[in-house]
Structures are given as structure tokens and as C-alpha cells.
Amino acid sequence: MLELAILGLLKDRPMHGYQLSRELTQALGGFWRVSYGSLYPTLRRLERDGAIMSQPSAQPTAGRRRNVYRITDRGEELFLELLQETPHDTQTEDTRFRVRLAFFRYLPPETRLRLLERRRASLEDRLTSIVDSLGSARERVDDYALALMQHGRDATASDIAWLDGLIQAERGRTHVPRGGRKRRAIRDASFRKEQTP
């Protein structure tokens, strides 16, 4: 996740570590803070893997030369892979989705729409699970646990409504009607069937 955010910021312009830390906080709305203890090892790993390269800055800052990092062609490829990656677990997916969304401008419209719909389906599954748990938990959990579950239900429902708005806006920009591809595939199959002697 940190790799994705670093590469996304370096697509805009080269930066040194302090700038990256500051920009990560600003770009991601303050919901995720990056420590230098995780930032610099990630930068070294990305550089070792050929995704970024560094060179000393021409202008020393506070008497020190800082390394300025740039994204490479390999980094561009890795960025797109990470941006479209299928989530492996739900615990980190909330934060991972927010990081991805911050860099959605780099994806083609149909990919953005697919990722938004996939996220919505995942949240619908989560909401169903929470509602089922609430139904069976009322008698066996205390008020605080119940309140936490209800908060989870309400927050998930709110996230689904927010995604519905993003999906609708994306469809409006790309003119891809709901189920358009499926209808087009059915129409094309019917046409081919009619053309067969």
C-alpha cells in the first residue's frame, strides 16, 4: 500500500523523503500517517527493485543534501499493477481503497468503474454479514458491543451510498450505461446467430 502511494506521488514530480511524507499526509486526507521508519525502508526496497531511482539534490536543505527520488519505467508498470490489484483481505482493504482512489486519475474510465463496482460488492457482502450478526447477537452481547456493530452497519451503508454516487458520476462521464456491456454482448451474439446460415 505504501509502495502504491509513493509511486503515485512520484508520477507527479520527483521528491525527497520529507516531501513524500508531507505529500502523503496531504494527498490522503490525513486518514493515514506514514512514519519515517516505514517510508525509508520502502524507498530503499523500491530503488533496489528498479521502480525508483535516487540522486542527491542540487540544493542542500538545512546544510544537508537530500536524495531526490524519481519513478522509473518499471515503477510506472508496478504502479498500475498495484492500483488494479485484487484485495487479499478485508482488514486492510478500507485503507488500500482510499489510497487507490487518490490515484484513480491514472486509470482508464472502464477500469475505474470496475474497481468501484468491485468495492461496492465487497461492502454489500460486509453489510449482509453485519446485519446477520446483529440479528443473532442482540441477546448475547452487551450494549457496547451492540453499539459497535450498529456503527459498523451504519458506516458500511454510508460507504455504499457514497460509492453509488461515485459510480453514477463515473458512468455519466464515460457514458457506460448500467449493464451496457452485457446487453451489447447479448446483442452481438444475437446478430452472429442471425448471420449464421
Order of alpha helices (4+ residues) and beta strands (2+ residues): alpha-beta-alpha-alpha-beta-beta-alpha-alpha-alpha-alpha-alpha
